[in-house]
């Protein structure tokens, strides 16, 4: 019946109507929207010239410009991806994916992530991209209000003591602290230790103000200059629900 309808109507029917009768496999695959914020681990990795691309898309698909900032705020970009993979380039054309020196980084989004922070880290020694990208799910479920999200990127076990409560972090471990004990002033006394040279060595002390309705990213890493474990914090805004919806 479909064939006879198309024959009778002929060229009088717009091409978009004929697309309704095509098998699903012949139609363009819908993409999945994801909301992204790009964060530089250190100031020299920040750049206004960054473009998010879908490596699986055609060359006609326009990349999305998204600056890599040295801080987090409410601003995000929405990108449509046909797969879970994305690339970030220094130029806004498809060929920059393969031109030497123009690939800033690549990442694969975990299943079910529709809103994320892309943390740009220094490049691996043998990497083809300028940076490594760590994907951080910043949804309400994964990163709720009032929490610290601590990631241990160092090769050493780390121990963080907030007031009288101890948190242990294996190398590569990510842990969410949602119940940090506080003292007067709604803040926590902090002491941090790394297991180096067969003993626990103090790597830092300070005060962690409670995030309240906001959130804080804490990243443990090994300094290339000193080979010592250090801690770096990034204040974030309250969580929100992604506004982008998956096409039906």
Buried (B, 14 or more C-beta within 10 A) or exposed (E): EEEEEEEEEEEEBEEEEEEEEEEEEEEEEEBBBBBBBBBBBEEEBBBEEBBBBBBBBEEEBEBBEBBBBBEBEEEBBBBBBBBBBBBBBBBBBBEBBEEEEBBBBBBEBEEEBBBBBBBBBBBEEEEEBBBBBBBBBBBEEBBBBBBBBBBBBBEBBBBBBBBEEEBEBEBEBBBEBEEBEBEEEEBBBBBBBBBBEEEEBEBBEEEBEBBEEBBBBBBBBBEEEEEBBBBEEBEBBBBEEBEBEEEE
